[in-house]
Amino acid sequence: MAQLLGFLTPDRDKDKDSEPEGGGASTTASAVHQAALTAKVDQLGTQVDALSEKFDSVSSEVQELNKSHANKMDAFTRQLEMIATTLTNLQRQGSLVSAGGEGGVGLEAQQANGSTNTRVNSVVGFQEPS
């Protein structure tokens, strides 16, 4: 990190004789100020490194959660597909009576555009009013 402040570092190759007279106190103050700045930059660099590690850790956790969520959504979708297929098969077999029928469950299962989207338009025992 001290390299980042290279522009603040006094030129080590300067001839010491080129300093103006009476410049010793200001040079010492400048060196103290430079050391304080370097220490602060090093401290900030350490904080940046710690934050970077924390970000990497959180990023990994988010990726794991996304995978877990995707797996759960896939499993849920498969369950819905199985339910839709079962309901469609039962309706084809005549085990289900359409809404309003005597003692029927009243289900309407539709497959939209060949996809697995299914809409169920009633509940057990529901009968539409006449």
N, C-alpha and C positions, 0 to 999 in steps of 0.2 A: 504494500500500500504506500510505503514511503516513496516508491518510484513514481506514483501518480503525482506527487508534489515536487517532482524534480525541478520545476520552475521556481519553487520557493527555496530550494536548497542553495546555499551560497556556493558559488563556483570555487571548487577546491583547487583549481589550477591557477587562480589569481595570484599575482605576486603580492605578498603581504605588504610590501613597501608602497603599493599604490593606494592604500587606505589613507584617507585624510587624517590629519592630526586631530586628536580628540575623539576619534571615531571608535575607540575601544569600548566605551559604555554602550553606544548604540549597536555595535556589533554583538556585544554580549546579550543585550535585550532582544535583538533580532534572532540570535541563536536560541534563546529561551523560548521565544514565540514560535520559532520553527519546530522546536522539540514538542511543544504543546500541540501544535497543529498535526504533527506526525503521529503523536499518541492518539489524538482524536480520530484521525483517519484510520488508524489501526483498529480502534474500538468500533468504529462504524463498519469497517470491513468484517470484523468478527460478527457483528449483529446481522449484516447482510448474509453472511454464510449460514448463520443459524436460521434465519428466515427462509433461505433457499432450501435448506434441509427440511424445514417444516412444510413448505409448499410441496416439495416432492412427496413427502409422507401423506399429506392430505390428498394430493392428486392421485396417488395410488389407491387410497381408500375410496375415493369417488369412482375410480375405474372399477374397483371390485363391486361397489354398490350398483353401478350401472349394469354390470354383467349379471349380478344376482337378480336385479329387477327384470332384465330382459328374459332370463330363464323362467322367472315366475310368470311373466306375461305370456310366454310361449306355452307353458303348461296350462295356464288358464284358457288360452285360445284353443288348445287341443281338447280340453274338457268341454268347452262350448260346442266345438265341432262334433264331438261324440254325442252330446245331448241333442243337437240339431238332427244328426243322422238318425238317432233312435226315435225321435219324435216323428220324423218324416216316414221312417219305416213303419211305425205303429199306425200312422194315419193311412198309409197305403194298404196295410193289412185290414183296415176297417176297425181297428181296435179303438180308434178315437172318432168321436162324432163331432161334427162342426158345431160352432157356437149356436145355441138355441135348441139343440137337439135334446131329446129326453135322456137324462142321466149322463150326458156327454161331458167330457172335460173341456171342450171348446177351445181347441188349439188351432192356430194357423201358423204354420212354419213356412217361411219363404227363404229361398236362396236367391240373393241379388247378384245378377251378372255372373253367375257361376262361382261366386266367392263363397266363403264360409259364414257370411253375415246372416244371422238368423233373427227373426223378430217373432216373439211369442205374444199373441194378442188376446190373452185371457188367462184366467187362473182356474184352478180346480173348482168345479161347481158353479162357475159363472154361466149365467144364461141372459141373453139380451132380452130387454123388455119387448113385448109384442106391440 
